[in-house]
Amino acid sequence: MKEFFCGTSEITGARFSIHPMSDRFVDIILSSLKETDTTKVWMKSDDVSTCVRGRSEHVFDVVKAIYLNASKGGDHVVLNATFSNGCPGDSAGDAFMAEDSILMNDELSQKINQEVATQFALYPLGFLGYMDVIIDQIKTVDQHGVFSGGVHYASRLDGDAKKVFAALESAFESARNSDSSHIVMTVTMSANSPSRKEGQ
Amino acid sequence: MKEFFCGTSEITGARFSIHPMSDRFVDIILSSLKETDTTKVWMKSDDVSTCVRGRSEHVFDVVKAIYLNASKGGDHVVLNATFSNGCPGDSAGDAFMAEDSILMNDELSQKINQEVATQFALYPLGFLGYMDVIIDQIKTVDQHGVFSGGVHYASRLDGDAKKVFAALESAFESARNSDSSHIVMTVTMSANSPSRKEGQ
């Protein structure tokens, strides 16, 4: 039995789940998958989550599109995702690294406007100076105009989902270029929350 | 604006969210909170997640009880949680470290039998030998009889929720005793999934 699978420094992967807080959750999830072009990533779903692997830009493109397609109907939908790059416990398979850089879902995603509240955390592994990488990347998301401050164990981002995803991808890519060879980023993103409406 | 808040080596914290895939999600979440004794932890909810902080045993006791109370009605409910201990970006406040060790929710939790499918990952930070800690703790969960193998970026646990929580807490506590001073553990736990039923 294999104990641990991850990726190489080239492969980016995301393990994520979409949670529509609705009796129609199965339909919402299946529809969002159907509307998303996943031809440039390896993808596998199980009963807990879905894993996509491939070139970093396609992994972000696919997760963003699936989430936007799931939330555009107005239901309260939460994304939980762990992005990973550079895990030493590599498996070379399950990667679509030969694809070009043209994003398959960008045109569709650009048409969907969705306010989201997000908490994310960055974990640069195997590197003593990991707190410096974290602090640098909080500056990166701040430059994108979506940083709303820190909470215990996470940083908060608010704004249009496309802008928030751009900030997250930018922080992840910058962290990959740091002295840490293995980067993990966790994201919890919430759309159409009734709590949010009450607070506004 | 503070950029990053975490805990000291004494304080354990968890940032988590409960996702009932049901139109009744607000009632399910509020009921589960009401039925759980949170007097021995600091707790704060926002529109994205809930944070609990305090002695490690009470943090696990409270997260477990809230999840069991939310899922016992048979709805498909998912827990997403990040447990953390030893973050250097400390804030001393928001901790209930003077409480005793008597668990406030254990009697209630012991009465609830709930099969769950879980994926978890351990991130020992600021430590070059982090992969050794991860591999050691996969052995720990295996000893609890709930380890089902590795998937990309995570390890899978199946069984009764109480056994799975015991394995997770054991792995987290053992990792705290490793040479890594800052331990993060992410958990995605699913109960009553229709996908699960179809697969069985």
Interface residues (C-beta under 8 A of the other chain):
Chain A: M1 K2 E3 F4 F5 C6 G7 G13 R15 S17 H19 P20 M21 S22 D23 F25 V26 D46 D47 V48 S49 C51 R53 H76 V78 N80 T82 S84 C87 P88 G89 S91 D94 A117 T118 Q119 A121 Y123 P124 L125 G126 F127 L128 Y130 M131 I134 I135 I138 G149 G150 V151 H152 Y153 A154 S155 R156 V184 T186 T188 S190 S193 P194 S195 R196 G199
Chain B: M1 K2 E3 F4 F5 C6 G7 G13 R15 S17 H19 P20 M21 S22 D23 F25 V26 D46 D47 V48 S49 C51 R53 H76 V78 N80 T82 S84 C87 P88 G89 S91 D94 A117 T118 Q119 A121 Y123 P124 L125 G126 F127 L128 Y130 M131 I134 I135 I138 G149 G150 V151 H152 Y153 A154 S155 R156 V184 T186 T188 S190 S193 P194 S195 R196 G199
